[in-house]
Amino acid sequence: GCISSWTQMSLTLDGRDKITKVVQYASRFLGWYFESIRMGNPTAASTARGISAAFASGRKTYRLGRWLTEYVKIRGVLEKAKGRLGVDVVLKVGRYAGLAGFWISDNAALIMSAALIGPAAARGRTKDAARLKSVQKRIQAWGMKSMLVSAMMGLVLSVQGVVRHRMELETDTGVREGDERRRQAEAAKHFILLLAVVKSISDFASYGNNVGRQKISEGTQCVFSLISAATVIYNKFPDAPLSPQRA
């Protein structure tokens, strides 16, 4: 049932991360909304901001050492390529390397945050704490740029996947003349590929807003982040990819 599928999904690392991401950005959106409306509600905005900050910090603990996953993926891509560095290989390695860079910076920022509330701050060494905070911000900025590169690579790969699958469907007479189950399976596959495009666009818009000078509103950024998280939650359900009827 749905509850069983949700439980299985929430037990995965990516599933827990995206569930908390939904709470984080939904709260952040509410904080932005209560601050933006004409008759502002400072109390509600402060509460929502506090929830968002708490879940943002909590998500960082899930990601400790996660860069190792991307390292394994990079090795897998290179081993499969057997020395042939085509466009697909470069894009995949770039995507995983960008993710690894983000995870490393995220882990470093978490460790440095612990140091900020540790001995340096407790002993009143404010200059050391301020210097550490400055380094932490630069590391986080580098991580955001790294994730933006990954999102760009992912967007190219996801669009490429949709185009290639469409071309395969147009040239495969077996799909047009095959049984209904085969057509449903291909339609479901195409829908999942389209979801990957939606996620890549959302990630690019969200992380690009963190890096670029021309900013979209905080509320719009939150919506893009929520869309990105929702696509992962959908795909992480044990019965995904779903049938075209469910899609």
Stockholm file with secondary structure:
# STOCKHOLM 1.0

chainA/1-247         GCISSWTQMSLTLDGRDKITKVVQYASRFLGWYFESIRMGNPTAASTARGISAAFASGRKTYRLGRWLTEYVKIRGVLEKAKGRLGVDVVLKVGRYAGLAGFWISDNAALIMSAALIGPAAARGRTKDAARLKSVQKRIQAWGMKSMLVSAMMGLVLSVQGVVRHRMELETDTGVREGDERRRQAEAAKHFILLLAVVKSISDFASYGNNVGRQKISEGTQCVFSLISAATVIYNKFPDAPLSPQRA
#=GR chainA/1-247 SS CHHHHHHHHHTSHHHHHHHHHHHHHHHHHHHHHHHHSSSCCHHHHHHHHHHHHHHHHHHHHHTTTTHHHHHHHHHHHHHHHTTCCCHHHHHHHHHHHHHHHHHHHHHHHHHHHHHHTSHHHHTTCHHHHHHHHHHHHHHHHHHHHHHHHHHHHHHHHHHHHHHHHHHHHHHCHHHHHSCHHHHHHHHHHHHHHHHHHHHHHHHHHHHHHHHCSSCCCHHHHHHHHHHHHHHHHHHHSTTCSCCTTTC
#=GC SS_cons         CHHHHHHHHHTSHHHHHHHHHHHHHHHHHHHHHHHHSSSCCHHHHHHHHHHHHHHHHHHHHHTTTTHHHHHHHHHHHHHHHTTCCCHHHHHHHHHHHHHHHHHHHHHHHHHHHHHHTSHHHHTTCHHHHHHHHHHHHHHHHHHHHHHHHHHHHHHHHHHHHHHHHHHHHHHCHHHHHSCHHHHHHHHHHHHHHHHHHHHHHHHHHHHHHHHCSSCCCHHHHHHHHHHHHHHHHHHHSTTCSCCTTTC
//
